[in-house]
């Protein structure tokens, strides 16, 4: 039996009323990763590493296009000419700050059973039969 990875998705493209089918595929017999766009075009990327590099560049382009077309993001960050001040960098800064705050609150050596039980109790739904 051949080991393989196949993933199907859809993307909206200009000039079509319905989304375009996209199928991504690779198997154990070749490092080539194929991305087939409908029945009209197939992109064969030589190795998974090359596909990862391409996805990073595609991600950068998507974020820059987003910043170009939308003044405000979901967090209300202001658009700026410098990518350092783009909405995506603002989002990442907020996520990094949140991660740091979570690290500071967690103490792996804290084993107080009363405090732990109290914290667990606040997350339990009293209406859930599992907690009866």
Buried (B, 14 or more C-beta within 10 A) or exposed (E): EEEEEEEEEEEEEEEEEEEBEBBBBBBEEEBBBBBBBBEEEEEEBEEEEEBEEBEEEEEEEEBEEBBEEEEEBEEEBEBEEEEEEBBBBBBEEEEEEEEEEEEEEEEEEEEEEEEEEEEEEEEEEEEEEEEE
